Every structure is written in structure tokens, then in C-alpha cells.
Amino acid sequence: MRVNRRRVLGTVASAALSSRLGRVAAQSTPVAATGVGPGYAIARVRALPSPDLAAAIVADVLATVLPPTAALPGYAGHVFSVHMTDPTATISLTLLADEAAAAAANEVAREYAAALDPRVVTAAPVSDQEGPLRIYETTMRPATELPPFLNGCLFTMRNRRNAPGADIETVIAKNFNGLTPMLAAMPGFVLYAWLQTADGRTAINIWETPDQQAAGNAVVATWVAANTAETTTGAPVVNDGVVVHADIPGFI
């Protein structure tokens, strides 16, 4: 299997591939300042009581939550977006080395929430997904050709539940060899990630413009219908956002 310098199939893939991919990933995947590549992810959608509060909290999250999270061993990147259709919501993606790093990042988030002004305290997240990062592909373009901090790029978080008996390893292999390279070759492609959750999978896409995002979504819909639709149950839950700030190696 060909693996380019920014393409990784997660370490929990089939045993026949894991050792070879692990060596390639360790040498060529973009890594954070800590020297850690992403192997686990947390993707959340949170809604606040009003659009004004949602807008007001963005700067505080970036100033208060991101620095201690970025200082954690195993931190590998972060994306923060405002929701495209729900003005009360924000979407976040945190990239980490493993589950232990994710637990530490979750603790930072809990401490932040506990100290919040009561006016911006929220109930449970609209969506709270985390798990091993099974596919991670980023653009080969240099950071100088991308918006600074990916500001203004389009972010899609798509959650699907597994159908009973679905062969997830086959799904991942099909995706990695079929859909992933198709998306990576499209104009405006920035990032595609696929994390395995407790009951399904969450796909993350980042594109530069709305038209490019729409084109990518059309490719995803067509490919999934033809290749993996029978491995999921129910309609996907899709959250779209606009990136405010990204701290991903190679994109800053």
C-alpha cells in the first residue's frame, strides 16, 4: 500500500500492515511541536444559550483551553470552528497521540467548564465523539498556499452508526484505497480524517471554499452509496462549520 508523507492508516489496522505503516508514519507524518503524530481524536459539537454567547466564548477557548491542551504530552493538533447553520454552536477537533493523551485533554476541558461564567455553562454536548484515528490525510500543498491558521476554511463532521455485523476493517481498507485518494486529489482539499467511535465512525473534512466543500460532499455521497452504505444504519448526522483557528502541524 502506498503511503505518502502526510497519509496514515491508523495503528489499529490489520496486523499485516501495522509494522510497515508505523515505520513510515513515524518518519513522514506531520507532527506537533512535541514530535507526536495523531493517532486518536476528539470531535465535539457544543451549543450555548444564545448566538452572542457562542461568539463571545471563541476567544476565551483559544486563550484559555488551547495553551494547556497544546502543552500536554501527546498533543498533535486542534481545530476550532463556528457552526454554519446553528449560530449557538461551535465544533472542535482535537488530535492526540493516543487514548491517554485524550483523557488528559478531556480533563483540561472539564476544568475549564467548571470555572466558566454560569451564563455560558452548557448541558451535554450536541455531539461528543472520540476514538482511534484510523485514516488521516492532509494536503501536500505548503502552508504558504493555505489560509493562515485555516481561518475561513469549511469544516464538516459526519457521524455514522455501524450496522450490525459490519466488517469495519474492510470498510477502512476500502475507504483508504478508494475514497481518501479521490478527495486528496480534488481542488481545495485540506484534510480528511476518519475516527472509529464506540458505535460507528466519524469523518472529518476540511475544504478551502464552499464550492469545493460541496464538490467533496458530492463525491463522498456517491462513493459511500456505491461502496459502504450497507455497513451503516440510519442517516448520517452532519455538522458543518467555518474554521476560526487551526493549530495543525504544517498549517500554521
C-alpha positions, 0 to 999 in steps of 0.5 A: 500500500502506498503511503505518502508523507502526510497519509496514515492508516491508523495503528489499529489496522490489520496486523499485516500492515501495522509494522510497515505503516508505523515505520513510515508514519513515524518518519513522514507524518506531520507532527506537533511541536512535541514530535507526536503524530495523531493517532486518536481524536476528539470531535465535539459539537457544543451549543450555548444559550444564545448566538452572542454567547457562542461568539463571545466564548471563541476567544476565551477557548483559544486563550484559555483551553488551547495553551494547556491542551497544546502543552500536554504530552501527546498533543498533535493538533486542534481545530476550532470552528463556528457552526454554519447553520446553528449560530449557538454552536461551535465544533472542535477537533482535537488530535492526540497521540493516543487514548491517554493523551485524550483523557488528559485533554478531556480533563483540561476541558472539564476544568475549564467548564467548571470555572466558566461564567454560569451564563455560558455553562452548557448541558451535554454536548450536541455531539461528543465523539472520540476514538482511534484515528484510523485514516488521516490525510492532509494536503501536500500543498505548503502552508504558504498556499493555505489560509493562515491558521485555516481561518475561513476554511469549511469544516464538516463532521459526519457521524455514522452508526455501524450496522450490525455485523459490519466488517469495519476493517474492510470498510477502512481498507476500502475507504483508504484505497478508494475514497481518501485518494479521490478527495486528496486529489480534488481542488481545495482539499485540506484534510480528511480524517476518519475516527472509529467511535464506540458505535460507528465512525466519524469523518472529518473534512476540511475544504478551502471554499464552499464550492469545493466543500460541496464538490467533496460532499458530492463525491463522498455521497456517491462513493459511500452509496456505491461502496459502504452504505450497507455497513451503516444504519440510519442517516448520517448526522452532519455538522458543518462549520467555518474554521476560526483557528487551526493549530495543525502541524504544517498549517500554521 
